[in-house]
Amino acid sequence: MISARFFLAGEQYTGCEITGHADYSEEGTDVICAYVSAAVQTVANLMTEIFRLPVSAEETEEPARVSLRLSDKDDSGNAHRLFAGLALQLGELSKAFPANIQVTHMEV
């Protein structure tokens, strides 16, 4: 199962950590894993390359883990909006595939 944890300071998103595998189908053909990977990579690229936000990004293959965290204050609010969009997107996916992806929110 994929676990997507989103971190909040009050009502502001400060980061997320995505871990695991969906186990929906065989490796290389798992559409849920592909969907999550594409969504997370898009948000990470928007944050780091397009908006140049103060975000640190880390990725490991084994265990499967992607972490995006605000490393400094973001006065533009764009990091919060992008994290919120990703949380919404993955939350909708978890409604359709609750056995394969779980989305949680944690206060930090």
MOQUIKA-V496763 format. One record per run of one state. SS is the DSSP state (a for helix, b for strand, c for the rest). FROM is the first residue (numbers start at 1). LEN is the number of residues. If there is no record, write none. Layout:
SS_FROM_LEN, SS_FROM_LEN
This chain:
c_1_1, b_2_8, c_10_2, b_12_8, c_20_11, a_31_20, c_51_4, b_55_6, c_61_4, b_65_6, c_71_7, a_78_19, c_97_4, b_101_7, c_108_1
